[in-house]
């Protein structure tokens, strides 16, 4: 297992979009957390609970988002104010 430090910046927050729904929704998002993770893993698919680092859903390597990151996503998608955060992502390979 590898531990990666992820930093969500004010720029990530300003440029991000809330999770979308509809017939084409695949669970992936472009939230601030997704943007921060993609600085380290450009092909990553980020869902509200997991990260698939190769760009393919349900494959290794992947990581479960920690509780603080999941809460951040929920707050962001609900339109609540959020600020920059840093968290560790434990990657299972």
N, C-alpha and C positions, 0 to 999 in steps of 0.2 A: 504494500500500500504506500502511496506517495501523498504527502500533504502539500497543498498549494495555497498560498495566501492570495485571496481575491479582494481587490479594493474597488468599491463602487463609488464613483466620484459624482460631484455635482453636474459635470458635463454628461455623464451617463444618464442621470435622472432627467436632465433637460431634453435630451435627444431621444429618449425611449418612448415606446407606445405601450398602452395597456394591452393585456391579453385579449385576443379577439375570439369571437364565436361565430358560428354559422356552418354551412355545409362543408367548407374547406378547412375547418379547424382541425389541426393534427396534434394539438396539445403543446406545440412549441410556442415560445414567446420571444418578444423583443423588448423585454423589460430592462431596467437598469442592471439587474443582476446578470442577465444574458449578455448584455453588452460588455460588462466587466470580464466575464468568463471567456468571451470570444477574443479578448486581447491575448489570452494565454493559449486558448484552444480555438483557433479561427473557425473550425468546422463544427463546433459543438452545437447540439440541439438541447435547448434548455426547456424543461417543463416545470410546472410549479413544485415538483417534488424531486426530480432527478435531472442529471445532466449526462447525455450520451456524447462522449468526446470525439468520436470518429465521424459524426454527422449522420449516423445510421441509428434509428430508434431501436431500443432493446438489444444493444450489443455492448461488448466490453471494448475498451475501458469505459467505465461509467462511475458516477458518484451520486450519492444521495445528498440533497441540499440540507444543510443544518437548519435547525428550528428557526434561528434568527433570520436566515435567508428566506425561508418559506413564509414567515410572518411579514417580512419586507414586501414580498411579491403580493401577498394578500392585501396588505395596506395600500400599496401602489395601485393595484387593480381596482380597489374600492374607492379610489380618489382621495385617500387620506394623505396628509403631508408626510413625506419621507426625507431623510437626509443621508449623506454619505455614510457608508459603513464598510468595515473590513471583517472578513470571516475566513476560516480555513475550510478548504474543500479536500476531503480525503478521497483520493482516486483509487478505485479497485481495478487492478489490471489483470 
